[in-house]
Amino acid sequence: AGFARSTAGEYAGNIFWVVGFALIVSWIVAVVFTPYLGVTMLPAIKLVEGGHHAIYDTPNYRRLRRLITVAVRHKFVTCGIVGIALALSGIGMGALKQQFFPTSDRPEVLVEVRLPEGTSIETTTATVKKLERWLHDQPEAKIVTSYIGQGAPRFFFAMAPELPDPAFAKIVVLTPDAEAREALKHRLREAVAKGLATEASVRVTQLVFGPYSPFPVEFRVLGPDPAQVSAISEKALDIMRRVPDVRQANRDWGSRTPVLRFIPDQDRLNLIGLSPAEVSQQLQFLLTGVTVTNVREDIRNVAVVARSAGDERLDPARLADFSLMSREGRQIPLSQIGHSEVRLEYPVMKRRDRTPVITIRSDINEATQPPEVSKQIMKALQPLIASLPAGYHIEMGGSIEEATKANTALGKVFPAMIAAMLIVIMLQVRSFSTMAMVMLTAPLGLVGVVPMLLAFNQPFGFNAILGLIGLAGILMRNTLILTEQIRENQAAGLDRYHAVIEATVQRARPVILTALAAVLAFIPLTHSVFWGSMAYTLIGGTAVGTVLILLFLPALYAAWFRIKPTAEVIPEVSTEEPELRVAMAAE
């Protein structure tokens, strides 16, 4: 994620750098500072009489040794069971809820008020005041802040202010906590459904973590002809509304609105001596105003706009009463140089890659996830998509598109990441076969991740993917620890069969304690909205993966290097390796 070129990489990339620096510093501490503390603070460790047998011949170690021996003697059965468990976990991934990023746990309630395009800001203000009066009567609303004619400032990273629009307003309501936020949010939705501010489209939502997407579910309809695109989008919108988990489906073009257009008579303009540009400039002066100069106020330039006074300029029926000035200074009634007509037009026409595009979008049932609802809608849209004429198509947008972009960006980094991992592992084990075996243990965490996420009803999102990647590194580290101990045991005089079993016995306690410390450290994160899925991923994968490493790796090692069982008597460790005995005693 630290090198992924995507909005999700920008959002979550700091995880990589924080964890990376933490691991590097912890390694330096473990190699330099921890041994110093051990020498200065711990008492002198006496050698244990009997060496290896005395240290690892306790009842618990004997039970562990018998279990590992059974796994190694039946190595192909053990590998087969783990392979089946891994395959079932892969199938179980399909049952997990898919998610990009979770909703935020911040206490703000966001209210978007949208009136038909062209609505005056005075009408928008009246609607907002009506909502504000209702909100001020609610006990959960501590602070109510309204932004009329534009969106709120970017006070949260994962949001984008809306562009200026007199028909739009945004209300930010601060509540005491998440519980109060949910209560106010649902009560306001009920009030809107019962008739509060019927003249506007009122959307009640909250902040969402991750890259910004205006709506969780979006589909784009593209094609060369705007009228045909509009007709297709109407059909698609009807289909979307019939999906059970869809709420407040709409489209970004809105409805067609009446537009008053003045059509000048070119012949009469020529007789009078006015050009169309002059007529346009004078009408602009009368209706909206013309900037005549700028006044500097502190560090800002303020435009001075001149226009006609009175509210009659806003009345379309009074347009024919306007008078223009000829070049000689004579007043000319507007009705003498042309006529006006009313047309129904789309107030906003959007394009994507210079192609007309209409986005149909919606909120969803909060008990579901955007990818799940998007797939339902896409399935329902298939008959319509199959019947589209050439040049027209429907594509998926929203959070699922952002998730696809993020995963694609991660996929581009994966080859370099895997290559770096292979190089590091090869430098340590110096064997292609051992390196391949270490890589095979990377996905074992899935056996614990999938049941854990299903048991606690957690979605599998971008953070869970990052946790799964980190989990693979944890399991491969444990594999490297065991393989290195096997090599040391062989160098100390043990045959290959007992070297595998005894290495697992010797390293079981530090591996288990390390995994247990990691699991306990992740438990507080399970209560976090943002980190919860990652914490559950690491807890389940670390716990189950560690157990599988202690049983599966010895069996895999024996099968990989064709190690056959020998006598049960463990050979004495050579007395020519006193360092090994001291290390064993220290453990």
N, C-alpha and C positions, 0 to 999 in steps of 0.2 A: 504493500500500500504506500510505502514511503516514496517509491519511484513511479507509481502509476499516474499517468497523465490523464486525469479525469476529475470531475467535480467531487466525486466521492474520495478520490485520492487526496485532493486538497483538503477535504473535510476531516478525513480520518488518518491522513498520512503521518501525523505526529506520533501516533501509536508506535510506528516502526522506530522512529528516532529515540523516543523515550525508552522503549524496551531494549533497543540496541545499545545505547550508552549505559543503561543499568546493567546489562549482562557483561559488558566489557569491564566496567568498574568492579562488579562483583567477582569476576574472574581474577582481577588483579588483587583484590582483597583476599580471596581464597588462597591464592598462590603465595602472597607475600605476608600479609598481615595476620591471617589466621594461624599459620605455623608459628609465627613469633609469639602470639598469645598462648598457643599450646605449650611452647617450651617454657615460657616465663610463668604461666599461671597454673598449669596442671602439674600434679605430682609425678614423680618418676614412675614409669610403668614397668612393673616387674615382668620378666618372662614367665609364661605359664608352662608349668611342667606338663609334658606330653605333647606340646606343640599343637599342631593342627587338630589332632583327635580331641584333645581336651577342650579346645575353644569351641569347636563346632560339633560336639557330641552330646549336647544337652537334649532333653526330651523334645523340645520344640524344633530344634534343628534336625533331629532324627526324623520327625514326622515330615518336615519339609523335604528332606533328602529322599524319603520314600516316595513322596508325591512326584518329585522331579524325576526320579528313576523310572517310575511308571510311564511318565510322559515321554521320556527318551526311549525306553524299550518299545513303546508303541508309537514311534515317531510319526509314522504315516497316518495312523488314526488321529493323532493329535493335530497334525497339520490339516487333515481333512475336516475335522470339527471346526477348527478356527477358520478355514476357508469357507465353510458353509455359513458360519456366523457372520463373516464379513459380507458374503453375498446377500444374506437376509437383511443385513443393515443397509446395504445398497438399495434393496427393494423398499425397505422402510423409509428411505429418504423421500419417496413419493408421497408418503402420508404426512410429512411435516408441512406445517404452514409456511409459505414462502413470504418473505418480507424484505424490503430494502433497508429502511431505517425506521425505528419506532416513533410514535408520537411523543412529543416532549412532555415532561412532567412540570413544566412551568405553570404558574397559576393564572395566566392571562386567558381571557376569552376574547376571541376576535369576531367582530360582527361586520360583515360586508353588506353594504346597502347599494343596490344598483337599480336605477330607474331607466326607462327607455332612453335610448340615445337621443340627444337634443334637448333633454329636459333642462330647464334653467336651474341655476345653482340655488335660487330662492326656494323652488319646489323641493329640491334635495334637502335643503336646510330644514324645511318644515317637517319632512319625514324623519330626519335625524332627531329633531327635538321631541317628536312623538315617542321614539324609541328611548331617548334619554330619560324622559319622564317615567317610563315603565321601569327602566333599569335602576333609577334612583330609589324606587320603592322596594327593591329586592335587598334582603339582608346580606347577601354574599358580595354585592358590588361595593368595594371600598373606594375605588377611584374609577371614574368614567371619563375617558378622553376621546374626543371626536375629531376626525380630520375630514373636512368636507371639500370636495373637488379634487382630492388626491388621496394617495395611500399614506399610511403611517411611515415615519422615518425608520430606517433600518436599525432597530434596537436589538435585533437577534440575527445571528450569522445566517441561519437557514431561512431567510425570507428576502423578498425583493419588493420594494415599494411600487405601487401601481402608478401608472402615468397620470398626469393631470387630466381630469374629466369632470365637468360640472354635474354630470348625472351619477357620479360615484361618490361614496363616502365610506369611511372605515372607522369603527368604534373599537377602542381597546379598553377592556374592562379588567381591572386588577381585582382578584379575589384572594382570600386569606391562604388557601391551600388547594391542592389538587381535588380534594373531595368537594369543596365548595364550588370549584370550577365546573366539575361535572354536573352538580345539582343545578347551577345557574344555566349552564349550556342546554340541558334538556328542558328546563322550564321555559326558556326563551323560545326554543324550537316549537314547543307546544303552543305558546302564545301566538307565534307567527302563523301556525297552522289554523288557529282559531280566529284569525282575522286582524292581528296587529300589523299595521302598515301594509295593507293589501295592495297599495299602489306601487310597491317596490318589490324586488326580489331580494329577500333577506337571507343571508347565509351565515350560520353560526358555526364556528370551527375553533381550532386551537393551533398552537405552534407544533411543528413537526421537525424532528431531527433529520439531518442529512441534506443533500442538495435540494434546492427549492424547486417545487413543482406546484403550480397554482391549485390543481385538483389531483387527487390520488389516481383517478381513472380518466384517461384521455385517449381519444381516437381521432385521427386526422383524415379528412376526406379531401382528396386532391384531384384536379382535372383542369383542362384548358378553358371550359365554358363555365363562368360563374353561375349562370342560371341552372345548369345541369348539376353542378356541384351542390348548389342549395337544395335541389330536389332530392338528391341522393342523401344529403345530410339529414333531411327531414325524415326519410325512411329509416335511416340508421338510428336517429334519436328516438323514434317510436319503438324500435326493437330494444334499445338500451333501457327505456323506461319499463319494459316488461320483465326485465331481469329482477328477481326478488330483492337482491341485496343492494340495488342502486337507489340512491336518494338524491333528489333535486338535480335531475339531468337537465342540461342546457347546452347551448352552443354559443361560441364567442361572437358570431356575427349578430346575434339578436334577431329581432323581428324587423320587417320593413316599416319605415316610418314615413309620414307625408313630408315631402320636401317642396317648398315653393321656389320655382325657378322663373326668372324674368328673361324673356326672349326678345332682344331688340330687333327693330325693323331696320335693316341696313340701308334701304333706300331713303327712309325718312332721316336717318342719321346723316347721310350724305347731304341732303337738302339743308339740314340745320347747321351742318359743319362740325359735328362732334364725331369723335372716333369711339369704337367700343371700349378702348382702354380708358378714355376719359369718363365714359359713363360708369364703368366699373369702379373707378377711383372715387367718384362722387357718391355712388351707392354705398361703398365701404365707409365713407365719411359719415353718411347719414345713419347707417345701421350699426356697425361695429366700432367705427372710429379709426382714425389714422394717426400714427405717431408723428408728431411735429417736431419734437426735440427731446433731449435727455437731460435730466437734472441729477447731479452727483450728490449722494447722501452717504457720508462717511466713505466706506469702501465699495458702495454699490451705486450703479447707475439706474435711475428710475425713469422710465419712459413717460412722457407727457402725451396723452392721447386726446385728440379733439374729435367730438362727435355731436350729433344733434341731441338736444335735451328733450325730456319728457318720455313717458311710457308708450306713446303712440308708435314709436319706432319698433316696438316689439309686437305690434298687432299686425298680422299678415293682411287683414282686411283693409288696413289703411295704406297699404303699399302704393295703390294707384293715386293717393292724394299727395305723394311726394313730388317735389319739383326740383329739376336740375337747372344748372346755369349754363347758358351758351357762352361761346367765346366773347360775344359782344355784351355779356352781362344780363341778358334777358332770361326770365324764368320760363321754363318749359315743363308743363305737367308730364309726369312719367308715362301716363296713359297714351300720350301722343307719339311716343317713339318706340312703342313695343307693347307686348302683352305678357301677362303672367299665367302660369299654369301649375297645378299641384300634381306631383308624381309620387308614387310609392317606391322608395329606394332603400337599399341597405346603407345605413349610416357609416358602417365600417366594413371595408373589404380588405382582407388580409391575404398576403402571398407568402409562399415558402419556395425559395429558389425560383422566384419569378412566376410561380404557378399558383393560381387561386386555391386557397385552402380554407376549410372550415373545420374547427376543432369542436367535437362534441365531448362533453366532459361531465363528471358527476362526483358527488360524494358517495360514500358507501356506508353500509351497516358497520358500526364500529366493532362488532364481534368478529368481523372477517378481515382479511388482508387484501391490499390492492392487487397483487398478482392473481389471487384466487378469483376475484370479481372480474378482472380483466380477461382471464381465460374463459369465464362464463359468457361474457359479452362477445368475445371473438368467436366462440362456438356458435352463438346465436346469429352472428352477422355473416356466417359462411354462405348461406343461400343468397344473400344480397351481394356479397363479394363475387360470387360465381356468375352473377347476372350483369355485372358492371360492363359498360361498353369499353372499347379499347381506349387507352389514355387516362382512364379513371381508376383510382385504387384507394383503399382504406388501410392505414397503417396505425400501429399502436404507439401511443405516447405516454406521458405521465411518468409515474414513479417506476413502472416496469421498464420503460425505455431507459431511464437513468440507471437502473440496475444493470441492464444489458451493457450499457456503455462502461460502467464501472468494472463489470466482470471481464469485458473485452480488454480493458486497459490492464487488468491484473494478468490476463492470459498472455499479453505481450511481454510482461516482466518475468513470467514463469520460466521460460527457457534459460534466461540468464541466471535466475535464482537457482534452478536445478543444477546448472553447470557449476556454479560456485559451490553448492553443497557437495557435488561429486568430487570436485577438486580437494576440498577440505577433508572429506572422508578418505579419499585415496592417499593423501599425505599422511593420514593417521594409520590406516590399516595396511597400506602398500600391497593391496591384493584386489584384483578385479572381482573375484568371486565373493570375497568378504564384503566388498563395497556393494555389490548387487544384493547380497543378503540383508545388509543394513537398510537399504532402500525399501526392501519388501516389508519391513516392519513399520514403515511410516503410516500406512492407512489403518493400522490396527485400532486406532482410537475411535473409528466409526462404530465399532461394536459397542462402545459405551456411550458415544455421543447420541446416536439415534434413540435408544430407549430413554435416555435422560431427558431429551427435549420432548419426546412424546409424553413421558410421565408427568412433566411439569407444564405441559401445554405451552411450550416456548416455540416461537417461530425460528426458522432458519434464514437469517438475513446476512447482510454484509459483515456485521461484527462477528457473527458465528463463523463465517468463512475465514476471517482473520484468525479467530481462535483455533480453528481446525488446522490452519497452516502452522501456527505456533505449536500446536499439539504434536504434529508430525516431527518437529525438531526435538521435542522433549523425549518422545519414544525412541528416536534414533540415537539420542545421547545415551539413554539407558542401554541400548543395544551395543553401542561402542564400549561402554564400561564393561559389560559382560564379556564381549569378545576379547578385549584387552586382558581381562583376568584369566580367560582360558589360555591365552598365549603365555602368560606368566606361570600358570600352573604347569603347562607342558615344559617350559624351560626349567622348572624346579624338579622335574623328574616324574610327574604323573603321566600315565598313559592318556590318550586322547579321550577315551570314554569317561574316566573318572575326572579328568581335567574339566570337562564340560559340566558335570554334575556338581563338583566341588566349587567351581567358579560361581555357579548360580547360587549355591548355598552361602558362599562367602559374601557375595554382593547383595543378597536379598535384603538384609537389614538397612544398609544405607539407601538402596533404591526405594524401598517401601517408605522409609522415614522422609525422604525427599519428596516423594509423591504425596504423602500425607500432609506435609507442611504446605505444599502447593494447594491441595484441596481445601485445607482449612483457611488459607489466605483468600481463596476465591469465594468463600461462602458469603462474606458481607456484600460482595458485588451482586449477588443474586437478587437483592432488593432494588437494584438500580434499573430504571427504565431503559437507559441507554446500554449499559454493560451487562444486563441480565442474561441475554442469550449467549454472549461470549463466556460468561462465568459458568453457566450450566454446561456449555460445550467442553470447557477445560476440566471441570470437575468430573463429568462422566467419562471423558476420554482418558484423563490421567489415571483415574482409579482403575477402570477396567483394563486400559491399555497396559498399565504396570503389571497387573496380574497375568495378563496374556504374555507379556515379555518374559516373565519368570518361568512360564510353563511352555510357551510356544517356541521361544528362541532356542532353548536347549534341544528340543525336538527338531526344529528346522536346521540347526547347526549340525546335528548328527546325521540328518538326511542329506543335507547339502554336501557335506564332506565324507559321506558314506562311512560313518563311524559305527562299528558293531559293538554290542555289549560284551564286557569281559567279566572276570570274576568279581564278586561283590566285595572282596577284601581290598581296602584302600591302601595302596603302597605308601610306605613312609616317605616323607619329603626328604630330599637329600640334605645331609648336614653341611654340604658345601654352599648352601644358600641361606646363610644366617639372616640376611636382610629380609627375606620373605617371612621367616618365623617372627621376627620383630614386628613386621607389618601386621601379621595375623594376630599377634598378641595385642597390638594396639587397637585393633577392631573389637 
